[in-house]
Amino acid sequence: MTSENRKYNYAGELALKRSRVLKVESQPKDDIVPWLFLIVEKRRFTFFYKIVEPLDATYEIPFSVQMSFIMDEIKSSIQINRTYEVWRAEEPIGTVKIIDALV
């Protein structure tokens, strides 16, 4: 299932710094990897994300995303209005605040 056809379950605010593997002039919309890792109590949960307004998203400034987790068990582990650390592979690159659950 591609990220375009995916059902997103949460709305959030993602604040990222540019990963060391990306070009200096890149912006979040240019990243071809649509998933990251959310850290909850030292556990990693993969999530796919879709930027709500891709042309307005920049690094170091929170931007709105829709999120989908691949493991259902995360739903009992995350909390609305809480901020979590975000990693790309072995690199910490930011945070995400879970704003709301989408119906």
Backbone torsions as a table, in degrees:
resi	resn	phi	psi	omega
1	MET	NA	125.7	179.0
2	THR	-78.1	166.1	-178.9
3	SER	-67.5	-24.6	178.6
4	GLU	-70.5	-33.0	-177.4
5	ASN	-94.7	1.0	-174.9
6	ARG	-77.9	146.1	173.6
7	LYS	-88.5	124.4	-179.1
8	TYR	-97.6	135.3	-172.4
9	ASN	-106.3	-16.8	-176.2
10	TYR	-137.5	150.5	170.9
11	ALA	-105.7	141.1	-178.9
12	GLY	-150.1	174.0	173.2
13	GLU	-119.4	115.4	-176.4
14	LEU	-101.5	127.4	176.0
15	ALA	-119.1	110.8	-175.2
16	LEU	-120.0	148.8	164.2
17	LYS	-100.2	157.4	-178.9
18	ARG	-67.3	129.8	177.3
19	SER	-65.9	149.4	178.8
20	ARG	-65.9	-16.7	-179.7
21	VAL	-87.2	-4.5	-178.4
22	LEU	-101.4	155.0	178.4
23	LYS	-67.2	149.2	-176.7
24	VAL	-58.5	-36.0	-176.8
25	GLU	-86.1	0.3	-177.5
26	SER	-72.8	156.4	175.4
27	GLN	-123.2	166.3	-178.2
28	PRO	-53.1	-36.3	-179.8
29	LYS	-64.6	-21.0	-177.6
30	ASP	-83.7	-13.4	-177.8
31	ASP	-71.7	122.6	-177.1
32	ILE	-85.4	-5.9	178.7
33	VAL	-95.0	109.7	-175.2
34	PRO	-89.4	18.9	179.7
35	TRP	-136.6	153.8	177.1
36	LEU	-142.0	-177.3	178.1
37	PHE	-116.1	131.8	174.9
38	LEU	-101.9	134.9	-177.0
39	ILE	-102.4	123.1	176.5
40	VAL	-129.2	114.1	178.9
41	GLU	48.3	51.5	177.0
42	LYS	68.1	9.9	175.2
43	ARG	-106.8	145.6	179.1
44	ARG	-100.9	132.3	175.0
45	PHE	-123.6	124.8	178.6
46	THR	-74.4	135.5	173.0
47	PHE	-136.5	143.8	172.3
48	PHE	-92.8	148.5	178.4
49	TYR	-137.8	152.4	175.6
50	LYS	-129.1	125.5	179.8
51	ILE	-74.8	127.9	-176.7
52	VAL	-66.4	-45.7	178.0
53	GLU	-126.2	82.2	-172.0
54	PRO	-56.7	-36.4	-177.2
55	LEU	-71.4	-20.5	-179.9
56	ASP	-94.5	-10.7	-175.7
57	ALA	-77.2	129.8	176.3
58	THR	-133.9	160.4	177.9
59	TYR	-70.8	150.7	177.3
60	GLU	75.4	-4.6	178.3
61	ILE	-123.4	126.7	-179.2
62	PRO	-57.8	139.5	176.8
63	PHE	-134.9	154.2	-175.3
64	SER	-77.3	137.4	177.3
65	VAL	-137.7	160.3	166.4
66	GLN	-109.7	143.8	-171.9
67	MET	-129.3	148.3	176.4
68	SER	-138.2	128.0	179.2
69	PHE	-98.2	145.3	-178.2
70	ILE	-88.8	-11.5	178.4
71	MET	-115.5	123.3	-178.9
72	ASP	-63.7	-26.2	-177.8
73	GLU	-63.3	-21.1	179.0
74	ILE	-62.4	-30.6	-176.0
75	LYS	-59.1	-29.9	177.8
76	SER	-87.7	-6.1	-176.5
77	SER	-103.4	-24.5	-177.0
78	ILE	-97.4	158.6	-178.3
79	GLN	-127.8	141.6	175.8
80	ILE	-67.5	144.4	-180.0
81	ASN	66.2	25.6	174.8
82	ARG	-116.8	147.1	-179.9
83	THR	-103.3	137.3	-177.8
84	TYR	-125.6	151.6	175.5
85	GLU	-73.1	144.9	-179.8
86	VAL	-123.9	136.1	178.6
87	TRP	-123.2	153.5	169.0
88	ARG	-118.5	109.4	-173.7
89	ALA	55.6	-118.0	-178.5
90	GLU	-100.1	17.3	-175.1
91	GLU	-117.7	118.3	173.8
92	PRO	-70.5	127.0	-175.3
93	ILE	-127.6	1.6	178.1
94	GLY	162.4	-156.6	-179.4
95	THR	-139.6	160.6	171.7
96	VAL	-136.2	135.3	174.1
97	LYS	-103.7	123.7	177.0
98	ILE	-78.4	116.6	-175.1
99	ILE	-92.0	-42.7	-174.4
100	ASP	-162.2	156.9	171.5
101	ALA	-90.0	135.7	177.8
102	LEU	-93.1	139.9	-178.2
103	VAL	-81.3	NA	NA
